Amino acid sequence: MAKVLQLLRMKDFQMSFMRLYGRVLAQIGEQWRLAVVLALANVALAIAQFAEPVLFGRIIDQLALAQAAARLPTFAELRPLAGAWVGFAIFTIVAGVLVALYADRLSHQRRLIVMSRFFDHVLSLPMAFHATTHSGRLLKVMLEGADGMFNLWLSFFRQNCASLTAMVVLLPMTMFLNWRLGGVLLLLVILFGILTGYVVRRTEALQLRVQHYHSELAEHASDALGNIAVIQSFTRTGAEARALRFISRDLLEAQMPVLSWWAMASVATRAASTLSMLAIFALGVWLHIRGQASIGAIVTFMNFAGLLIGRLEQVVGFFNVLMAQAPKLRDFFTALDTEPAIVDRPDSINPGRLVGAVKFSRVGFTYDKRRSAVHELSFEVQPGQTIALVGATGSGKSTAMNLLYRAFDPETGTISIDGRDIRDIKLASLRANIGVVFQEPMLFARSLEENLRIGKPNASVAELTLALERAQASEFVGRQADGLATQVSERGRSLSGGERQRLAIARALLKDPPIMIFDEATSALDAHTEQQLQLALDAATAGRTTFVIAHRLATIRNADRILVFDAGQVVESGSFDELVAMDGVFARLARAQFMTTA
């Protein structure tokens, strides 16, 4: 995934800021009505804040007129303006509290929903995607992307919407009050826009480099923590810590120029704002002397300048945050836009429980488009047969089984079950009919019972007990202080290799599928347990179509048929004794493995 993301960035710095920001806002989804209400409330707040300086200036003018007439102003003259001013101030306070409250609620809700959708989407992506994507990087993309959207939603509905309204809509209206003083404010906004655009262009590529180091940091830490036993046994603690510090140093060096540019932008904005206030005051006094601006107008525009300074600082902060979040959001949307390669055809069906007749017809598949993993692979299996797949590493055994349960789809040829192309069967239905026991058990950091129920969530206690007995796992589960409620550590490290494998076998048996695949399922078991388990599996797989990928040939003596793989094709087929008599590839494997030591 990292290489894919880097290529996309180099091709087109991904998305423009506004398009990216638009995609973030679009994730509001079904809560768009609340979002619209919050946006309108922000517009109302901007109008109210715009009205306050105008009313204050009018009050000043009333006082100045009364003073010029050598009289005291009456309360009746000031009451309408003062009342309106107080009313707008109260509205601003109340509306501001409500906007902040509901903006918080909306942002928190959408963050969790978006994170859940991303997680669901990634789980549906093919093994080819996950094979090239580091899990630590993917977790970082999900968390940082959702957090980035949360921050942008919150800032938009709390302040940025009102800021943009004030600058885009209300600021030009100041020209109607006094075009000369309004022109100074518009000039400030134009200069600010030029400055911000310049900083964005200078820092965009720099921020991408920062994000690269952030991802590298997460990937390295995840690798180290996931292989802590190796690190400690090989005394790599210091080396790994140093490597992390080197990445942190590179990250800081990449971050500093970005921070410097935005610090300069912040200082320049503050300086421009201060100069604008001085310019408005000086110009206002000059216009007042010439009779072209009242004292109230000067006060109004000074307040406008103060209000505008606050809005500009908010916008600077927004662009700063967006710059920092943009690479994270782009990574998030890149993963979200990745289409699953394995999908249901429009006319696919759910056939229910299958019988288990399997047929490979001239199947071809490559991982890298250069070297074939399987080529012109053809064989047929009758329901209930036990088929062993043997051959050297890389000969295509596991690839063939991966194609059977559609971890990948063949590039040529077809695979059928019960006479139906597996691509015409709904993916969920196909996989419900196939149980897989992987060479690596792949347990979750959950209880023993939760790990088992992955095979069948609604299994009864009797079914759990039977599955454990068949997998020769009852004894070790019974030794656990909390029984099935015992918590398994990350990746099952609290269990021995044999215990993990037996639990994985019980999980598959609990699923009760018509087709079973055992990928070196007994490789982590001792000889005694393996012998016991073999007898149990013979009984448990009776009546099922069973595929056994094995390197230990003694475990497949009773297979109905053995398929010998070489270079992605079946080169020999027959029973154990028949293949030994043929004195071919299988016979050589058998002699090398155990016949010479018998």
HELIX and SHEET records of a PDB file:
HELIX    1   1 ALA A    2  ASP A   12  1                                  11    
HELIX    2   2 PHE A   17  ALA A   26  1                                  10    
HELIX    3   3 GLY A   29  GLN A   31  5                                   3    
HELIX    4   4 TRP A   32  ALA A   68  1                                  37    
HELIX    5   5 PHE A   75  LEU A  123  1                                  49    
HELIX    6   6 MET A  127  ALA A  131  1                                   5    
HELIX    7   7 SER A  135  SER A  155  1                                  21    
HELIX    8   8 PHE A  156  ASN A  160  3                                   5    
HELIX    9   9 CYS A  161  THR A  165  1                                   5    
HELIX   10  10 ALA A  166  LEU A  170  3                                   5    
HELIX   11  11 LEU A  171  LEU A  177  1                                   7    
HELIX   12  12 TRP A  179  GLY A  226  1                                  48    
HELIX   13  13 ILE A  228  SER A  233  1                                   6    
HELIX   14  14 THR A  237  ILE A  289  1                                  53    
HELIX   15  15 ILE A  295  ASP A  337  1                                  43    
HELIX   16  16 LYS A  397  LEU A  404  1                                   8    
HELIX   17  17 ILE A  422  ASP A  424  5                                   3    
HELIX   18  18 LEU A  427  ALA A  432  1                                   6    
HELIX   19  19 LEU A  448  ARG A  453  1                                   6    
HELIX   20  20 VAL A  461  ARG A  470  1                                  10    
HELIX   21  21 SER A  474  ARG A  479  1                                   6    
HELIX   22  22 GLY A  483  ALA A  485  5                                   3    
HELIX   23  23 GLU A  490  GLY A  492  5                                   3    
HELIX   24  24 GLY A  497  LYS A  511  1                                  15    
HELIX   25  25 ALA A  527  ALA A  540  1                                  14    
HELIX   26  26 LEU A  553  ILE A  556  5                                   4    
HELIX   27  27 PHE A  576  MET A  582  1                                   7    
HELIX   28  28 VAL A  585  GLN A  593  1                                   9    
HELIX   29  29 MET A  595  THR A  597  5                                   3    
SHEET    1   A 4 SER A 372  VAL A 381  0                                        
SHEET    2   A 4 VAL A 358  THR A 366 -1                                        
SHEET    3   A 4 THR A 412  ILE A 417 -1                                        
SHEET    4   A 4 ARG A 420  ASP A 421 -1                                        
SHEET    1   B 6 ILE A 434  VAL A 437  0                                        
SHEET    2   B 6 ILE A 515  ASP A 519  1                                        
SHEET    3   B 6 THR A 545  ILE A 549  1                                        
SHEET    4   B 6 THR A 386  GLY A 391  1                                        
SHEET    5   B 6 ARG A 561  ASP A 566  1                                        
SHEET    6   B 6 GLN A 569  GLY A 574 -1                                        
END                                                                             
